[in-house]
Amino acid sequence: MDILDAAFMQRALLAALLVGITAPAIGIYLVQRHQALMGDGIGHVALTGVGLGFLLNTSPVWVAAAVCVGGAVAMELIRSYGKARGDIALAMLFYGGMAGGVMLINLSSSGSNANLVSYLFGSLTTVSRQDIVAICLLAAFVIAATLGLRRQLFAICQDEEFARVTGLPVRLLNLLVAITAALTVTVAMRVVGLLLVSALMVIPVAASQQISRSFATTLALSVTIGVLVTLSGTATSYYVDVPPGATIVLLAIGVFMVLTALAAPLARKRARSTADQERCTLADTADEVEV
Amino acid sequence: MEQPVISLRSATASLGSRPVLRGIDLTVRRGEVVALLGANGSGKSTAVRAIVGQVPLTGGELELFGVPRRRFRQWARVGYVPQRTTAAGGVPATVREVVSAGRLARTRLGPVRKADREAVVRALDLVGMADRLKDSVNALSGGQHQRVLIARALAGEPELLIMDEPMAGVDLASQEVLAKALRAQVDRGATVLLVLHELGPLEPLIDRAVVLRDGCVVHDGPPPEAVGQHALPGHDHVHPHADPAAEPTRTGLLS
């Protein structure tokens, strides 16, 4: 396989694999609490971090990670405390992050619009050795948090009020979700780009919940779909001259459509088997009335 | 004398700028089943949410198991059923997964053991849903959602059960299953505080009714003759029930 010979492709495939795992693994909790677009918001804020990285001549990945975490924590605090005009505050954060990033990149000597585009839409082939170290470390944290605390995170995203009464450290866990989402965005930005990060958090989850009935299956299936589309998208972009980020997202949407098409007959089949059970119950009730 | 399980004294609370509780006293002793009744907006839901720490008190005192609310940490002793019409979230989940969340009061951040899995099955058995363990909660009826939410609270094997309108939107069959589950809890010594619109099938279980009106306690004693909505001034009661003789004979399978 000549695709594995080039060092840059090895790095690209490793980064793609990690994004395929981490993005759906945190995305499922965001979808569960109806915050599917949070990844998009963090992606906007991340751009300021990238710009800052260029301006300070340090690794954009680490600076972006720090800025994303700050932004995500701010979003979480706005969500939990400021209920009144939370949407406006979030809008400020998103657009401020985007505008700040564009401004900072233009101010820096090493930055250019080409650089900006590579972060907005991803640039797998330019993933450096330092980048891959950062991506591996961040991904390890994300995987440990999302899988290790899955029962606790499930509980707070399913019913936050109930979770608080069980005595779980809900505020801390909420912050953990925000921080994990922020780190995932930085992991994914080199692969699919900041504007398409959220797609990988949401679409694999949306696709798998078309056919799954349990949270555990949805989680496993989303990660499988995530890995499948990121690896095949990256490979495709090696053989055919297409942008990897866009390829990955379009493949994910393709999987979503296929599973949605499969969902209707599957649901009918399940409904039939449930209806069979219900028929028995109805017959029992009928007997009861006659007595 | 034994410490009361819940002790609320001169409690006040506001939602926004609107005062909702205006100095209520409520004491629940071990083994008691207390119903909190009142019209919509009377503050009954706010009162229980204040007791479980979801609404801050602006004044007064609250003790759970003799410990001031601020220092209370033994949440495994409390089972809570919030006022919700659905057990579902934004992602599919099975009945078992939702009910297992109730065990977190005991497992916290630790691993799930055999005893935890058994407690989940037992809790579902109590509400007659053990056969639906692997079903998605999205496939359940309104009454079944409520049964799952109650099983979730029971999974932690609490000493005190706090339920906010557990009978809202629940069909008669489910109401009777819930009454039976509740009786089993009372028999094993649990204390129960529940918000109700009307007593219904739970009536024989209730030791004491506390009626709220405009954030004040207007009745605290045995359940009144006419209870719940019926007890409230201005309630124009037209009996919708059919003649008891016309009711189908129950086989005891559900009742």
Interface residues (C-beta under 8 A of the other chain):
Chain A: I28 V31 Q32 R33 H34 A36 L149 R151 Q152 F154 A155 C157 Q158 D159 E161 F162 A163 R164 V165 T166 G167 L168 V205 Q209 S212 R213 S214 F215 A216 T217 T218 R270 T274 D284 E288 V289 V291
Chain B: V52 G53 Q54 R73 Q74 W75 A76 V78 Y80 P82 R84 A87 G89 G90 V91 P92 A93 T94 E97 V98 S100 A101 G102 L104 A105 T107 R108 L109 V112 K134 D135 S136 N138 A139 R152 G156 P248 T249 R250 T251 L253
